[in-house]
C-alpha cells in the first residue's frame, strides 16, 4: 500500500472527528443558551417577587399577561390592589429595563470581542467609556451655566444622554481614524482607542 493510499483513511477519520467535535460544540451551545434563558426568566420572576413587600408573583403572572394584552383600570379580581400596584407599576418596569440593558451590554461586548478577536476586550480599550465619562462630566460642569436651558428641558435624562453622546462621538472619531480607503484596520482602531482613552479620560 502506497503512502498516498494510506493517508486517505486518516483524512477521512480526521474529517469525521472534526464533524463530531463541531456537533458537540453546537449541542453544548444550545444547552447553555437554554440554561441561560431559564435563568433569565427565573431572575426576572425573583425580581418581581423579592422586596420589602412579599408578592405572590406566580399568581400574578397570568393577570399581568392579560393586562398587557388588554389593559384595564384597577386590580384584577382576587388580587390585592397593593400587590398589583407594586408589581405592575414599580417592579415590572425595572425588571424589564434591567433585562433590556443587560441584553444590550451583552451584544456590545460580543461585538467588541469579535472585532478585536479577544475575549477580554471591552469599551474601555477603545476609549468609548472615557468618552462617555467626558460627555457626562462636561454636562455636569456646564449644566447650570451654558447648558442650563438644555438641562431644564431634559431633566434627569440630561446626564445619561450627554454620556451617550460623548461615547458616540468617540466611537465615530475612532472609526474615522481607523478607516482608510474603505478598509478598517483593527490595529489602528486599538492604538487610536488607547490614545483617545488617555486624552478623554
Steps between C-alpha positions, in 0.01 A plus 500: 500500500639836399537794738238702308248214529566461872442869562143487362347317802686734734352806328153344505527410868624850588212656304252280686659592833476871415131466410427320827691766694310778320170326572589474869583871507167592345311277743688654792427852372128420474498355852678804640260740326201304630641504852569874482146562374354307793726691742388830346132418548564377856698816582225724362237317705721535808536871427123532493452304822786608727483833681372673813154369409475128423280441197368165367636558151401163355137585573537842335676388180177395320335828602804696374486320164130581463563860608772543235267359234201714607575761769228566758472741790543371854613165632359174362252303707662310785818712498589753767523852362826553690665194345374593154639854518835384639551242225346680201610859560825464695674167458398391150640809320829468690534129428423541129737796468773307681458206261516729195809682628668169577422372150639819345820471704536134400462583131747789518750283686466220245550747213806649667655161573422373151652807337825485695502118522569529870267365772624770739418796274266763641396861418777628727764372259387726215421804715120485469452488877735795549316699231167432668644608834634819343160582350328450834763703687476791255123508531517491879748791502318708237147395588429801719665756271535462124268198476244604760214507248585150375526376859156638586353346184644150544485482879631177651577361153754774420812337645435148359432651157819706524695185585343320203588786265857509633544128443342525154728787394803307623391191305445697178835676537672169566338341194604797286860471615515125452344490151699574188370434149197314629716255697498506879820397674447326834853588613442869422167490684670355805788748505275799428258380767773485760610853404143636509442331834808668641392840365135487606559315826 
